[in-house]
Amino acid sequence: NAKALAAGLAKHGYRIVSGGTENHLMLLDLRPKEINGRQAQEVLDRAGITVNKNAIPFDTYPIFKPGGIRIGTPAVTSRGMKEEEMLDIADLINEALTGRDDAAALEGVQGKVREMTRRFPLPS
């Protein structure tokens, strides 16, 4: 799942630090997108997507506003999501970050996230 999510994000022009992932985590360099990790974390949180701001190698951004975010797939995998949903999640992340200044766009992403989590409830 993490490889599929990384590939989906790369299609949107996000740089995956180390060129990809070999486990359940990935680190995105957001500097080319002109957004810092703190802003991205806050925007994605409003949309219902949890990530963590994270410094990246050779980061010149301040420690509290690092140049990247860390994304993990264990939570979505435990819900039963597969590669197809990872591509949808990549689209939602991109939609939220590119529409970060548009409240209606973020509400739209939040609605799509809610619908996805309804289709894939937490395991009992």
C-alpha positions as CSV (number, residue, x, y, z in Angstrom):
1,N,0.0,0.0,0.0
2,A,2.7,2.5,0.8
3,K,4.4,1.9,-2.6
4,A,1.1,2.6,-4.3
5,L,0.5,5.8,-2.2
6,A,4.0,7.0,-3.0
7,A,3.5,6.3,-6.7
8,G,0.2,8.2,-6.6
9,L,1.8,11.2,-4.9
10,A,4.7,11.2,-7.3
11,K,2.2,11.4,-10.2
12,H,1.0,14.7,-8.7
13,G,4.6,16.0,-8.6
14,Y,5.4,15.3,-5.0
15,R,9.0,14.3,-4.3
16,I,9.3,11.2,-2.1
17,V,12.5,11.4,-0.1
18,S,14.8,8.5,-1.0
19,G,12.8,8.0,-4.2
20,G,10.2,5.7,-2.7
21,T,9.5,3.5,0.2
22,E,10.4,-0.1,1.3
23,N,8.1,-0.1,4.4
24,H,4.9,1.4,5.6
25,L,6.2,5.0,5.8
26,M,7.3,7.7,3.4
27,L,8.6,11.2,3.7
28,L,7.5,13.9,1.3
29,D,9.6,16.9,0.4
30,L,7.1,19.8,0.1
31,R,9.5,22.6,-0.6
32,P,8.9,22.5,-4.4
33,K,5.2,22.9,-3.7
34,E,5.8,26.1,-1.7
35,I,4.2,24.8,1.5
36,N,5.9,23.7,4.7
37,G,5.2,20.6,6.8
38,R,3.3,22.5,9.5
39,Q,0.9,24.1,7.0
40,A,0.4,20.8,5.2
41,Q,-0.3,18.9,8.5
42,E,-2.9,21.5,9.5
43,V,-4.6,21.6,6.1
44,L,-4.7,17.8,5.9
45,D,-6.0,17.6,9.5
46,R,-8.9,19.9,8.6
47,A,-9.6,17.6,5.7
48,G,-9.6,14.5,7.9
49,I,-6.2,13.1,6.8
50,T,-3.6,12.6,9.5
51,V,0.1,13.1,8.7
52,N,3.0,14.5,10.7
53,K,5.2,17.5,9.9
54,N,8.8,16.2,9.6
55,A,12.2,17.6,8.7
56,I,13.8,16.2,5.6
57,P,17.5,15.7,4.8
58,F,19.3,19.0,4.2
59,D,16.2,20.9,5.4
60,T,16.7,24.6,5.6
61,Y,13.2,25.3,7.0
62,P,12.8,26.2,10.7
63,I,12.3,23.1,13.0
64,F,8.7,24.0,13.8
65,K,7.9,24.6,10.1
66,P,9.9,21.8,8.4
67,G,10.0,21.2,4.7
68,G,8.2,17.8,4.7
69,I,5.6,15.5,6.1
70,R,5.7,11.9,7.1
71,I,2.8,9.6,5.9
72,G,2.1,6.1,7.1
73,T,-0.2,3.4,5.8
74,P,-0.9,1.1,8.8
75,A,-4.2,2.8,9.7
76,V,-5.7,2.6,6.2
77,T,-4.3,-0.9,5.7
78,S,-5.9,-2.1,8.9
79,R,-9.3,-0.8,7.6
80,G,-8.9,-3.1,4.5
81,M,-7.9,-0.5,2.0
82,K,-5.8,-1.7,-1.0
83,E,-3.8,-0.1,-3.8
84,E,-6.8,1.4,-5.5
85,E,-7.7,3.4,-2.4
86,M,-4.1,4.5,-2.0
87,L,-4.3,6.2,-5.4
88,D,-7.6,7.8,-4.2
89,I,-5.9,9.0,-1.0
90,A,-3.0,10.5,-3.1
91,D,-5.6,12.4,-5.1
92,L,-7.3,13.6,-1.9
93,I,-4.0,14.8,-0.4
94,N,-3.2,16.7,-3.5
95,E,-6.7,18.1,-3.7
96,A,-6.4,19.4,-0.1
97,L,-3.0,20.8,-0.4
98,T,-3.6,22.6,-3.8
99,G,-7.0,23.9,-2.5
100,R,-5.7,24.8,1.0
101,D,-6.9,28.4,0.7
102,D,-10.4,27.4,-0.4
103,A,-12.7,26.4,2.5
104,A,-15.3,24.8,0.2
105,A,-12.6,22.7,-1.5
106,L,-11.4,21.5,1.9
107,E,-14.9,20.7,2.9
108,G,-15.3,18.7,-0.3
109,V,-12.2,16.7,0.5
110,Q,-13.4,16.1,4.1
111,G,-16.7,14.7,2.7
112,K,-14.8,12.3,0.5
113,V,-12.6,11.2,3.4
114,R,-15.7,10.6,5.5
115,E,-17.3,8.6,2.7
116,M,-14.1,6.5,2.3
117,T,-13.9,5.8,6.0
118,R,-17.6,4.7,6.1
119,R,-16.8,2.2,3.3
120,F,-13.8,0.9,5.3
121,P,-14.7,1.0,9.0
122,L,-12.3,0.3,11.8
123,P,-12.0,-3.4,12.5
124,S,-13.8,-4.7,15.5
